[in-house]
Amino acid sequence: MSSSLTVLGSCGAWPEPGRACSGFVLEHEGFRVVLDLGYGTLSRLLAHLGSAVGDGVDAVVVTHHHPDHMLDLHGLFRARWFGRRDAAPIPLYAPPRVLAMLKSLEDEDPDDVDRVLAHRPLPAGPYDVGPFVLTSRALPHFVPNAGVRLAADGLCVSYTGDTGPDAALADLGRDADLFVVEASDRHQRRGVPPAATTSLHLSARQAGQAAAAAGARRLLLTHFWPGNDRERSRADAAAVFDGEVMLAEEGLRIALP
């Protein structure tokens, strides 16, 4: 059975017209893991599944509680609650504040969330997730963020979520078949304030450096600031990473490994 990663959304902060924010579907041995569900990703996920109620999702991983990475998780909760209430809960691997934010959107009975999504905290583990072993690393961001690594026989995919430069990135992406790395490149847009005095986002060049240090086979750049020149980002990463550099585009399906 073929393995793949499908891009649901590629923007950071908010989605450009026709695009969505962070979201991916990783499929291997008939098992589907959703990685992040930011603004605009749910309808794309449901179309990918061919199910209005989210049938076919085996696990969800959310890196942190910023809405451009998790807000459409609430829509998935509603699809399951109203459409598949009697189904077994879907495992949700996420920092605790993701669950807290999700429950804050349910004013009648926040505990309904627990009947739909079975929370496992990140960073923690390792966890057995279908054919994968999920390990995670705390990475520097404005809020707790868990970079994740999903490894199975003959396949490894790593994903940073949002992060600034950190030595842990090399271990997270070590020898990965595909390293999905944020490349916000906020500096490309005039009037956008810097992330912080100490960077809490990556440039495309820094993403390429992280992939090179990890010895990853391929690099997928994502989380582009709306309006960015993505080809410029690709060139910046390729200047420091010898492997294939790809750009996240909505609907892109990457065959793995």
C-alpha positions as CSV (number, residue, x, y, z in Angstrom):
1,M,0.0,0.0,0.0
2,S,1.4,3.4,-1.0
3,S,2.5,6.0,1.6
4,S,2.1,9.7,1.3
5,L,1.9,13.2,2.9
6,T,-0.9,15.5,1.6
7,V,-0.8,19.2,2.2
8,L,-4.1,20.6,3.5
9,G,-2.7,24.1,4.2
10,S,0.5,26.0,3.9
11,C,0.1,29.5,5.3
12,G,1.1,30.9,8.6
13,A,-0.9,33.4,10.7
14,W,-4.0,33.5,8.4
15,P,-4.7,32.0,5.0
16,E,-4.2,33.7,1.7
17,P,-7.3,33.6,-0.7
18,G,-7.7,30.0,-1.9
19,R,-5.3,28.6,0.7
20,A,-5.4,27.4,4.3
21,C,-3.2,27.4,7.3
22,S,-1.1,24.6,8.7
23,G,-2.4,21.1,8.1
24,F,-1.2,17.7,6.6
25,V,-2.4,14.1,6.3
26,L,0.2,11.4,6.7
27,E,-0.9,8.0,5.3
28,H,1.0,4.7,5.8
29,E,-0.1,1.1,5.8
30,G,-3.7,2.2,5.6
31,F,-3.4,4.4,8.7
32,R,-4.1,8.2,8.6
33,V,-2.6,10.7,10.9
34,V,-3.6,14.4,10.7
35,L,-0.9,16.9,11.5
36,D,-2.3,20.2,12.6
37,L,-5.7,21.6,11.6
38,G,-5.4,25.4,11.2
39,Y,-7.8,27.9,9.6
40,G,-9.4,26.5,6.4
41,T,-8.1,22.9,6.6
42,L,-11.2,21.0,7.7
43,S,-13.2,21.2,4.4
44,R,-10.0,20.1,2.6
45,L,-9.6,17.2,5.0
46,L,-13.2,16.0,4.7
47,A,-12.9,16.2,0.9
48,H,-9.7,14.2,1.1
49,L,-11.5,11.6,3.2
50,G,-14.7,11.6,1.2
51,S,-16.6,11.9,4.4
52,A,-18.5,14.8,5.9
53,V,-18.2,13.4,9.4
54,G,-14.4,12.7,9.4
55,D,-14.5,8.9,8.9
56,G,-11.0,7.7,8.1
57,V,-9.1,9.8,10.6
58,D,-7.1,7.4,12.9
59,A,-5.2,9.9,14.9
60,V,-4.6,13.7,15.2
61,V,-1.4,15.4,16.2
62,V,-1.5,19.2,17.0
63,T,1.8,20.9,17.7
64,H,0.5,23.9,19.7
65,H,-2.6,25.9,20.5
66,H,-2.2,28.9,18.1
67,P,-5.4,29.0,16.0
68,D,-3.5,28.8,12.7
69,H,-2.5,25.3,13.8
70,M,-5.6,24.0,15.6
71,L,-8.8,26.0,15.2
72,D,-10.4,23.6,12.6
73,L,-9.9,20.8,15.2
74,H,-13.1,22.2,16.7
75,G,-14.9,21.7,13.4
76,L,-13.7,18.1,13.4
77,F,-14.9,17.7,16.9
78,R,-18.4,18.9,15.9
79,A,-18.4,16.6,12.8
80,R,-17.7,13.6,15.0
81,W,-20.0,14.7,17.9
82,F,-23.0,15.3,15.7
83,G,-22.2,12.7,13.0
84,R,-20.5,9.8,14.8
85,R,-21.2,10.3,18.5
86,D,-21.1,6.6,19.2
87,A,-17.7,6.0,17.5
88,A,-14.6,5.3,19.5
89,P,-12.7,8.5,20.5
90,I,-9.9,9.5,18.1
91,P,-6.5,9.8,19.8
92,L,-5.4,13.4,20.0
93,Y,-1.6,14.0,20.6
94,A,-1.2,17.6,21.6
95,P,0.1,20.0,24.3
96,P,-2.5,20.3,27.1
97,R,-3.4,23.9,26.2
98,V,-4.7,22.6,22.8
99,L,-7.3,20.6,24.7
100,A,-8.1,23.5,27.0
101,M,-8.7,25.9,24.1
102,L,-10.9,23.3,22.4
103,K,-13.0,22.9,25.5
104,S,-13.3,26.7,25.9
105,L,-15.3,26.7,22.7
106,E,-17.9,24.3,24.1
107,D,-20.0,26.3,26.6
108,E,-22.7,23.6,27.2
109,D,-20.5,20.7,28.2
110,P,-16.8,21.0,27.6
111,D,-16.4,17.3,28.6
112,D,-18.1,16.3,25.4
113,V,-14.7,16.9,23.8
114,D,-13.3,13.9,25.8
115,R,-16.0,11.7,24.3
116,V,-14.8,12.4,20.8
117,L,-11.0,13.0,21.3
118,A,-8.8,10.9,23.6
119,H,-6.0,13.3,24.7
120,R,-2.4,12.2,25.0
121,P,0.0,15.0,26.1
122,L,2.9,16.3,24.1
123,P,5.9,16.6,24.4
124,A,5.9,13.2,25.9
125,G,6.0,9.6,24.7
126,P,7.1,7.7,22.9
127,Y,3.7,6.6,21.7
128,D,2.7,3.8,19.4
129,V,0.4,5.4,16.8
130,G,-0.7,2.7,14.4
131,P,2.4,1.7,12.4
132,F,4.3,4.6,13.8
133,V,6.3,5.4,16.9
134,L,5.7,9.0,17.8
135,T,8.4,10.9,19.6
136,S,8.4,14.7,20.3
137,R,10.6,17.6,21.3
138,A,9.8,20.9,23.0
139,L,10.8,23.6,20.6
140,P,11.1,27.4,21.2
141,H,8.0,29.4,20.3
142,F,5.7,32.0,21.9
143,V,3.7,29.1,23.4
144,P,4.5,25.5,24.2
145,N,5.2,23.8,20.8
146,A,6.0,20.1,20.2
147,G,8.0,19.1,17.2
148,V,7.1,15.6,16.2
149,R,8.7,12.6,14.6
150,L,6.7,9.7,13.2
151,A,8.9,6.6,12.4
152,A,7.8,3.3,11.0
153,D,9.6,0.5,9.3
154,G,11.2,2.1,6.2
155,L,9.7,5.5,6.8
156,C,10.3,8.6,8.9
157,V,8.5,11.9,8.7
158,S,9.4,14.8,11.1
159,Y,7.5,18.1,11.5
160,T,8.5,21.2,13.5
161,G,5.2,23.0,14.0
162,D,6.4,26.6,14.8
163,T,9.9,27.1,16.1
164,G,12.9,29.3,16.3
165,P,16.4,28.0,15.7
166,D,17.3,25.2,18.1
167,A,19.8,22.4,18.3
168,A,17.0,19.9,18.9
169,L,15.9,20.3,15.3
170,A,18.8,18.2,14.1
171,D,17.7,15.3,16.3
172,L,14.1,15.8,15.4
173,G,14.8,15.5,11.7
174,R,17.7,13.0,11.9
175,D,17.8,11.0,8.7
176,A,14.1,11.7,8.0
177,D,12.8,10.8,4.6
178,L,10.8,14.0,4.8
179,F,11.4,16.9,7.1
180,V,8.5,19.4,7.2
181,V,9.9,22.7,8.5
182,E,8.3,26.1,9.0
183,A,9.8,28.9,6.9
184,S,7.7,31.9,7.9
185,D,10.2,34.4,6.3
186,R,8.5,37.3,8.0
187,H,11.3,39.6,6.9
188,Q,10.0,39.4,3.3
189,R,6.9,41.6,4.2
190,R,7.2,45.2,5.0
191,G,5.6,46.4,8.2
192,V,5.6,42.9,9.8
193,P,7.0,43.1,13.3
194,P,9.9,40.7,14.1
195,A,8.9,37.5,15.8
196,A,10.9,38.4,18.9
197,T,14.3,39.6,20.0
198,T,15.4,36.0,20.0
199,S,13.7,34.5,16.9
200,L,10.8,32.3,17.5
201,H,10.2,31.5,13.8
202,L,12.5,30.3,11.1
203,S,13.6,31.8,7.8
204,A,13.8,29.5,4.8
205,R,17.6,29.6,5.1
206,Q,17.4,28.5,8.7
207,A,15.0,25.7,7.7
208,G,17.6,24.6,5.1
209,Q,20.3,24.7,7.7
210,A,18.2,22.6,10.1
211,A,17.5,20.0,7.4
212,A,21.2,19.8,6.5
213,A,22.3,19.4,10.1
214,A,19.7,16.6,10.4
215,G,20.9,14.8,7.3
216,A,17.2,14.7,6.1
217,R,16.6,13.3,2.6
218,R,14.0,15.9,1.5
219,L,12.8,19.2,2.9
220,L,9.2,20.5,2.7
221,L,9.0,24.2,3.5
222,T,5.7,25.4,5.0
223,H,4.0,28.1,7.1
224,F,4.7,30.9,4.7
225,W,3.7,34.4,5.7
226,P,0.8,35.5,3.5
227,G,2.1,37.3,0.4
228,N,5.6,35.9,0.5
229,D,7.6,35.0,-2.5
230,R,7.7,31.2,-2.1
231,E,10.3,30.7,-4.9
232,R,12.6,33.0,-3.1
233,S,12.2,30.9,0.0
234,R,12.9,27.8,-1.9
235,A,16.1,29.3,-3.3
236,D,17.2,30.5,0.2
237,A,16.8,27.0,1.6
238,A,18.5,25.3,-1.4
239,A,21.6,27.5,-0.9
240,V,22.3,25.6,2.3
241,F,20.6,22.2,1.8
242,D,21.7,19.8,-0.9
243,G,18.6,17.6,-0.9
244,E,15.3,18.2,-2.7
245,V,13.5,21.4,-1.4
246,M,9.8,21.4,-1.9
247,L,7.1,24.0,-1.2
248,A,3.9,23.2,0.6
249,E,1.0,23.8,-1.7
250,E,-2.6,23.0,-0.9
251,G,-3.5,19.6,-2.4
252,L,0.1,18.6,-3.0
253,R,0.6,14.9,-2.4
254,I,4.1,13.7,-1.8
255,A,4.8,10.0,-2.3
256,L,6.8,8.4,0.5
257,P,9.5,7.5,1.3
